């Protein structure tokens, strides 16, 4: 009986710790400022890293989102020296590591209107 009660207390403690942890916070209601407070890599540093990865260019759009549970900065960077298209660079907002870098065509990068 005592071991069962102890297990219940441990499970209750673990569940309460997990729910209050920023990594397990509910994200649909998270505001941009909440996400920015959680990020250890700020926008300025993440943008520098993204521009280095894209070999310069101009940031057209930046956003901070949770992608598969990971906090990620995403930058759309127009290519420089007359090359067409947009490079989308994702930077891990916790470590600063480049997660992905993909070239989009100019047509695919343009917003669609209905």
N, C-alpha and C positions, 0 to 999 in steps of 0.2 A: 504494500500500500504506500509506503514512504517513497519507494523508488518511482512509482507511478506519479505521485504528486510532484516529485522533483523533476521528472521529465516534463510534466505540464508547465512548471515554472520556467524551465529552460526554454521550451518552445515558445512560451509567451514572451520571454525576454528577447529571444532571437527575432521573433516577428516584429516586436515593437522597435527594435534597433533598425531592422531593415526598412521599415516604413518611414522612419525619420531621416534616413540617409539620403543625401542629395542625389546619389546615383540611382536611387529607386523612386524618386519623387514622381508624382503623376505629371506628365508633360503636356497634356492637352491644355491645361490652364496656365502653364508657365509663361510668364511674360518675357519679353526680350531682356529686360533689365534683370530678371531673376536668373536667366541663363547666363548673362554676362557676369553676374556675381559669382556664379558657379565655375566659370571658365578660369583656368590658371594662366592661359595664354590670351592676352588682350587683343582687341581688334588690330591695333597698330602693329604689333609684332607678327600676328598671323598674316596680315596684309603684306608685310615685308617678306615673309617666307614664301607666300604665294607668288609675289612678283619675281622673286629670285627663281622660283621653279618655272615660271612662264617666260623667263628671260626678258623681263620688263613688260611694258604695256600700260594700259590705263584701266583701273578698276571701274567697271560699269555698275556692278551690283555686289553687295556683301550681305550675308545673313548668317545668323547663328541658329542652328537647329540641333535637334537630337535625331541622329540617324542610327537605327538599330541599337538604341540604348547608349550610343556614344555621342558626346557633345562635339559638334563639328562646325567650323567656320567654312563657308562656301563663298568663293569669289568668282565672279564672271569678269574676265580680263580681256579687253580688246587687244588684238595682236598689234605689234608695232611695225614700222617700216613698210606700211602699205599692204601687209598681208591681211586677207579677209578672214573673218571668223572670230570666234570667242573661245578662249581657253577657260574651262571651269576647273578650278583648283580647290580641293578640299583639304583643310588643315585640322588635325586633331586639336581641339581646344584645351586639352589637358596636357599633352606632351609637346605640341608644336610639330609633330611629324606630318609629312605630306601623306595623305591617305590615297588621293587619286588626282590625276591631271588628265583632262580629256579635251580635245579640240572639237568644237562644234562648228558646223558650217554657218555662214552668215544667215542663210535662210532658216535653218533649224533654231538659231538663237533668237530670231526675231519673234516678238510676241504676236500671238494670233488674235484676231479680233472677229467678233461675230456680229 
